[in-house]
Amino acid sequence: MNTIICDVDGVAADLLTPWLGRYNKDYNDNVKPSDIKEWGTHVFLKPECGLKFYDYLEDPTLYDEVLPNEDCLNFCNEMRGVGWRIVFATVTPISCFGIKYKWLVKHKFLADDQLEDFVEIKDKTLLRGAADILIDDGIHNTHPWYTAGRTPILYRQPYNENKVVPYFHTNFWEKIFDICNQGYSQ
């Protein structure tokens, strides 16, 4: 069985909208996800917030506000239907361990007994030997897969849309479906 590692934040889940919502409320600002043009979100925010912006990620209730990417959910179901295994891999603060797994179950990305298809991990390069494809919005995750001869797909977001990469990059799930099924027989 072929396996896809799928990132959660920025791919399956729209974390940035509620995250910025909390910042906007606390700092009387109006920053939208489309305003974020680089990976380091804090540089687009008021200086008095700075790196404190990442403290919001420590709040286990943040994921109560996160909406799923329905196209990603449909993609996962289609890929499972043609024999692929989907494993979700994500970076999670210690204070929030398990929160994203519960979110994935709630939104039907995983069944409540599919813990083996969920990994909380910071260094996704450790998963290169466990999967055929990585779908991620972070170049710091996709590029090492590429240089190791693996197949990454950079999921395009405003903060990575201007980055030039020599491997697959898109945010169209039909194209990702085609890429995943090229050259892989079940």
Buried (B, 14 or more C-beta within 10 A) or exposed (E): EBBBBBBBBBBBBBBBEBBBBBBBEEBEBEBEBEBBBEBEBBEBBBEEBEEEBBEBBEBBEBBEEBEBBEBBBEBBEBBEEEEBBBBBBBBBBEEBEEBBBBBBBEBEBBEEEBEEBBBBEEEBBEBBEEBBBBBBBBBEBBBBBBEEEBBBBBBBBBBBEEBEBEBBBBBEBEEBBEBBBEEBEE
